[in-house]
Amino acid sequence: MSKRHNENLKISDVLKEFVQENNLQKGLDSVNVKDAWANLMGNGVNNYTTSVKLHQDTLYVELSSSVLREELSYGKEKIIAMLNESLGKNLITKLVLR
């Protein structure tokens, strides 16, 4: 049984330490990117979005509408900037629309 520490710690510090020790940041980033995409793009785009995946610094988004894919391709840089701002860090450098 582990010893109990009598020092008071903030829950945010404990969670950060837990995430760091267990290498969970990539998984959390992936979930956060999916949520940010859903929130920023709205229902119109989300209805045609079939998959959102983050691999290293590239975001892969699969769309079921070729017309929407073409329209979104004109604003890739703006979409990347909005997603990074929403996430609070520069996580995405490239956006691939499929």
C-alpha positions as CSV (number, residue, x, y, z in Angstrom):
1,M,0.0,0.0,0.0
2,S,1.3,3.4,-0.9
3,K,2.0,6.1,1.6
4,R,-0.4,9.0,1.8
5,H,1.1,12.4,1.2
6,N,-0.2,15.1,3.5
7,E,0.5,17.9,1.1
8,N,-2.4,19.6,-0.7
9,L,-2.2,19.5,-4.4
10,K,-4.5,21.0,-7.1
11,I,-6.5,18.5,-9.0
12,S,-5.3,20.1,-12.3
13,D,-1.7,19.5,-11.3
14,V,-2.4,15.9,-10.4
15,L,-4.2,15.2,-13.7
16,K,-1.4,16.8,-15.7
17,E,1.1,14.6,-13.9
18,F,-1.0,11.5,-14.5
19,V,-1.4,12.3,-18.2
20,Q,2.4,12.9,-18.5
21,E,3.4,9.7,-16.7
22,N,1.0,7.5,-18.7
23,N,1.7,9.1,-22.1
24,L,-1.9,9.9,-22.7
25,Q,-1.4,13.3,-24.3
26,K,-1.7,12.0,-27.9
27,G,-5.0,10.4,-27.2
28,L,-6.4,13.4,-25.5
29,D,-5.2,15.6,-28.4
30,S,-7.0,13.4,-30.8
31,V,-10.3,13.6,-28.8
32,N,-9.9,17.4,-28.4
33,V,-9.4,17.8,-32.2
34,K,-12.6,15.9,-33.0
35,D,-14.5,18.0,-30.5
36,A,-13.0,21.2,-31.9
37,W,-13.9,20.2,-35.5
38,A,-17.5,19.5,-34.5
39,N,-17.9,22.8,-32.6
40,L,-16.2,25.0,-35.1
41,M,-17.7,23.6,-38.3
42,G,-21.3,23.3,-37.2
43,N,-24.1,20.9,-38.2
44,G,-23.9,21.7,-41.9
45,V,-20.3,20.3,-42.2
46,N,-20.7,17.7,-39.5
47,N,-23.5,16.0,-41.4
48,Y,-21.1,15.3,-44.2
49,T,-18.0,14.5,-42.0
50,T,-17.4,10.8,-41.8
51,S,-14.1,10.7,-40.0
52,V,-11.6,13.0,-38.2
53,K,-8.2,11.7,-37.4
54,L,-5.1,13.3,-36.1
55,H,-1.8,11.7,-37.1
56,Q,1.3,13.5,-35.8
57,D,0.7,17.1,-36.9
58,T,-1.6,16.4,-39.8
59,L,-5.4,16.3,-39.5
60,Y,-7.2,14.0,-41.9
61,V,-10.9,14.7,-42.5
62,E,-13.1,12.4,-44.6
63,L,-16.1,14.1,-46.2
64,S,-19.0,12.4,-48.0
65,S,-19.6,15.5,-50.2
66,S,-17.1,16.3,-53.0
67,V,-18.6,19.8,-53.3
68,L,-18.1,20.5,-49.6
69,R,-14.6,19.1,-49.8
70,E,-13.7,21.5,-52.7
71,E,-15.2,24.5,-50.9
72,L,-13.4,23.7,-47.6
73,S,-10.1,23.3,-49.5
74,Y,-10.1,27.0,-50.3
75,G,-9.9,27.9,-46.6
76,K,-7.5,25.3,-45.2
77,E,-5.2,27.8,-43.6
78,K,-8.1,29.6,-41.9
79,I,-9.5,26.3,-40.7
80,I,-6.1,25.2,-39.3
81,A,-5.7,28.6,-37.5
82,M,-9.2,28.3,-36.0
83,L,-8.6,24.7,-34.8
84,N,-5.3,25.6,-33.2
85,E,-6.7,28.6,-31.5
86,S,-9.6,26.5,-30.2
87,L,-7.1,23.9,-28.9
88,G,-4.9,26.5,-27.3
89,K,-1.7,25.2,-29.0
90,N,-0.2,24.7,-32.5
91,L,-1.1,21.1,-32.9
92,I,-2.1,21.0,-36.5
93,T,0.1,22.2,-39.3
94,K,-1.5,20.4,-42.3
95,L,-5.1,19.6,-43.2
96,V,-6.0,16.8,-45.6
97,L,-9.5,16.6,-46.9
98,R,-10.6,13.3,-48.4
